[in-house]
Amino acid sequence: MDELSAWLLLVRAPICATQLRALLEHLPSAASIVAASPATLRAHGASGAFVDWLVAHGTIDLTADLRWLEQERHHFIPCNSPLYPPLLAEIADAPIGLFVNGDPSVLSLPQLAIVGSRNPTPVGRENAYEFAAHLARCGLAITSGFALGIDAASHRGALAAGGKTIAVCGTGLDVIYPRQHAELRAAIAASGALVSEFPTGTPPLKSHFPRRNRIISGLAVGTLVVEAAVQSGSLITARLAAEQGREVFAIPGSIHNPLARGCHRLIRQGAKLVETADDIFAELGGIVQAIAPISSPSKNENDATDGQRQLDKDYEILLDALGFEPAGVDALVARTGFKADEVASMLLILELENRIESCPGGLYVRSSTKRGS
């Protein structure tokens, strides 16, 4: 068996990078490990589970992997490659190899992971987008999990800023999941990288996503949680980041927002409370001092009302009354003294102008023009 095929076999085996590197100190290549006898492998410290697996699965058909790797910008990076990301190599259960669609060199850039709910509030989605765009302009690559919601908004923000973004997938890279992200997938592959430890054809099984999370946190110098419920996969990523010795950041929210409770729990447990990007850079310190910022665009990307008409006084009163948390028509009537039909009409105009967004339950919230899904 040739070296590449041996690695493609081993990536399926019950073994991590640390254990495999120990074997490579005695056996000079992946091919020699695959060809070694069970007695030789055990003599050099291989586990019984690994030896038994290799005996049972040594003839797996690798054709699909090899055909995928023949395509442009498709790569496999084994754990002994110079292209294997050094921060990821430090974690206890690092994958023994990575499938990459895009530029594998971006995996070694300084990165911040941004994660959160698949069903965020409009404010949460906009925060993810804006933080990702700003941090990308400052030179950090943005890493996330390619899911709906906060993940997608983070990837889109980094791309809009002209930065690099890395999507860690819980499937084989030939599987488009979620389906809505076909266009986003192409954009990430063109200027960043999609990454997976899973071989081609691997479906989106529920158990794969917690495993994916250790790679998200392991690639990055820190993890920012934007919105997360108390029972959330994002909190798994945050816990893994802390266990890996990386920084954990969280954006607080309204006490009435269930998606803020996970962030509040993290803050109580020691995560750094984040209100601006400066809070992140203050903690990362020298880790990111050498990063070269991307040139800022000539127009102010954060000006959500650029080009919009000047608001009439009543509209200004209504927008001020809305504040920065979701509110319904009844609450706005009480706050402004306007009639319900007037409030409803004005809300429609403000929504058409992208100044506000509607939320489930008949609520409204201030809007930004920067959105991701």
N, C-alpha and C positions, 0 to 999 in steps of 0.2 A: 504494500500500500504506500502511495506517495505521501509526502509530508502534509500537503493541504488536505487530502482526504482523511488522513489520520486526525488532524485537528477537527475536521467537521464531524468525525465520529465521536471524539472525546468531548465536544461541546454538549453532547447529549447525555454524557455519563454523570453519575452521582459523585462529582468531585469538584472542588473549588480551585481557584488559581493558586492559593498558598500550598495546597497539597500537591498540585501538579508540578509546581516549581521544585518542590522537594524531590519528587521523582526524577525531574530533569537533571538534578545534580548527580544522579547515578546512571541514568539512561539518556543518551545525548540528544534525542529528538522525540517528537510525538510519534513518528513512525516506529521507532524502536520500542516505545512503551506499548503500542498496540501489538507489536510482534512478540513481546516478551512472554515467557511462560508464566502461569499463575504463581509458581514457586518463586521465580525471580522477582515478580512484582511484590509479593508478600515479604520477601527478604529485604526489599528496599522501602518498606513501610506502607505499601498500598493497603487500603482497607479491604475487608472481605467483601463488602457491598460493591466496591468498585471492581474488584477482580471477578466476582460472579457476574456482574453486569457485562463486562467486557467479553467474557466467555459466551454469554447468551446472545449478545447483540453485535458481535464483531463483523457481521456481514450485512449491515443496514445499507439499503440503497441510497446513495448520496447524489444521485443524478440531478434532482431538482435544485439542490444547493449549488452544485457545480454550474448548472445552466444559468442560475440567477447571478452568480459571480462573473460570468462572461460579459454581462451587460456593463455599459459605461457608468462610472461613478458608483459601482457596487464593490464592496470590499469585505474581507474578513480579517480582523485584527486579533491574533492570538496574544495571550498574556505575556509572552516573551518578546513581543515586537516593540521596537522603539516608538511606534505610534500608539501603543496602549497607554491610555491616560494615566499619568502618575498618581493623581489623587485617588482615582478609583482603585489602583493597585494597592493602596494602603488599607482598604477595608478588609475585615476578617473573612468575608465570604464573597470576594470579588469573582465575577464570572471568568471562566477560563478563556473566553473569546467573545468578540463583539462583531455582529453583522452591521455594516454601515452603508447607508445610501446617502451619498454626498461627499463632503470633504472630511476625511478622518483627522486631519490636523486640528480642526476646531475643537476636538475633544480634549485637547491639552491646554486650551485657553482658560484664563480665569473666568469662572462661571458663578452666577447666582441662580439657584432654583427658585421658581415661583409656582406655587401650587394652591389649590383651593377647590371650592365646590363645583360640581358639574351643573348645578342649577343656581347660579349666583343672582343676587340682586343686580339691577342696572348699575348701582354705585360700585358694587364689588367688581363687576366686569370692567368698568371704566378705570378703577384704581389699578387693576392688574395691567391693563393696557398702558396707562400712563407711566406707572413705575417701570414696566419693562422697556418702554421707549426711552425714558430718561436714563436708565441704567445702561442700556445698550449704547446710547449716545456717549456715555462716559467711558465706554470701552469694555464693559462686562458682557460676555456671552450669556444669554438667557436660556436656562434649561427647564423643561417641563415635561409633562406626561402625555401630551397630544390628545387629551380628553376634551369633551365639550366643556364650555364654561370658562373658568379661570385659566385653565391650561391654554386653550385656544387664544384667548385674549392676550395672554402673555407672549405667545409665539407671534401673533400679529403685531403687537406693539413693537417688538424687537425688529421685525422685518420692516415695518413702516419707518423706523428710525435709521434704516440702513445698517443695522447691526447683525450679529450672528445669533442664531438660535438653534438649540439642539432638542429634538423630540425623542424621548425614550419610550419605546413602544412595548406593549404587553402581548404582541403577536409576532409572527414571522413578518419580515419586511415586504413580502409579496402579498400580504393580506392588508387591504385598505379598511382600517377600522379607527374611528367611526366613518361610515360611508360619506357623511357630509363634508369630510375633510380632504377630499381628493385634491382640490385646488390648493389648499394650505399645504398639503403634503408635498406637492410639486415645488412650491415656493421655498419650503424649508430645504428640500434636497438640492435645490439650485444654489443656495447661498450659505447653507449650514449643514446639518446632518440629521438624519433619522437613524436611531440606534436600537438594536435589540440583541439580547443574548439568545433569543429563540430561533431555531432553524426555520427555513422556508416551510410554508404550509401550516405553521402553528396557529390554531384558532384563538379567539379572544376568550379564553377560559377565565373564570372568576379568580382562581388561585394564582394566575400569572401576574396580576396587577400589584399585589403586595410585594412580590419578588422584584418587579420592575422598580418599585419605589426606592429600594436600597441603591439602585444605580443612579436614579435622579439625585439623591442626596450625596452619593459617593463621588459623583463627578464635580460637585460644586463646593465652593468655599463656605457657602451658607445657604439656608433655605428660608424663603419668605412665604408665610401663609397669609393669604388675603382674606378669604372667607371660608369657614369650615364649621360644620355642625360638630357636636361633641362626639358622635359616632361617625367618623370620617376617615377615609383613606389618607387624606392630607395630614392628619395627626400621626399616622403611621410613618409617613415620610419625615415629619418633624422629629419624631422619636428616634428614628434611625440616624438622622443628621446629628442629634445630640450624642448618641452612642458612638458615632464615628468621629467625635471631637470637632464637629463643624458648628458654626454659629446658627442659631435659630431666631428668626424674626417673625413678628406677627402684627398685623394692623388691627387696632381695636375698632369696635363698631357700637351701634346702639344696643342698649340693654334689652330692647324689645325685638331685636333681630336674632332669630335662632341660629343663623349662620355666623353670628359674631361670637357665640358661646365657646366654640372650639378655640378661637384666637384668644379669648379671655382666659381660658384654662391654661393655654400655653404661657401666657404672660405671668399668670400666678405661679407657674412652675419654673419661671426663670428666663423665658424667651424675651428678647429685646423688643420693647414697644416701639413701633415705627409710625411716625407721622409724615416724615419726608425722607427722601433718598439720603440726605445728610446723616440721618440716624443710622443707616446701614454702613455708610463709609466710615463713620466714627468708630464703629466696632471692628470693621475689617482692617482698618489702619494700614500698616505697611504692606499687607497682602495685595492691595490694589493700587498702591501709590504709583507704580511704574506703568499703569495702563494708559495708553494713548487714547484720548477721547476722540470720537467721531465728530467731524465738523457738523455744527448745528445748521439746520435749514435756515434760509433767509427769512421765512415767515415764522411767526410764533405758533408752533404746533399745539400749544396748550391753550390757545385762545379759542374757546369753544363758540364764542359769539361773533367771530370774525366775519364781516360781511353781512351781518344780520341788521335788521332795522332797529332804530332806537325805540325802546319800549315806551308806551303811554304810561301815565302815572298809575292807573288802575292795574295794569299788567305788572308793573314793578311791585305794587303792594301785594298782589297775589303771589308773585314769585318769591318775595321776601317771606310771606306767610308760609309758603311751602317748606322753606328751610332746606335741610340736607337729609331728612329722613322721609320715608313714604308717608303720605297723608291722603285721606279721602275727601270727597266733596263736602260732606257734613262738617268735618274738622275745619276745612278752609272757609266755609260759610261762617262758622263760629269765630274764626280768627280775624276775618276781614269785615264782616258785617254785610257783605254782598249777598244778593239773592242767589239761590241754588242754580237757577237757569243761567244767570250771568256767569257764575263760576264755571259751570259746565261748558259754556260757549268759549270762555277765555282759555280754559284748559285745552280744548280742542285746537285752538289757534296756536297755543304754545307748543303743543305736541307736533303740529304740522311744521313748525319752525325749528324742531329738534332741540327746543330748550328744556323740555321735560319728556319723560317716558311713562307709559302706563305699566303698572305692576299687577300681579294677580290680586284678586279681592277688591278691584275697583280703586286701587291706590295709585298715586302719582309720585314721581320723584324727579329731582333735577337731573338734567341729562348733559352728556358730552357728545360730540360728533364722533368720538373714537369708540368703536364697538368691535367685539369679537364674539364668536359663538362656538 
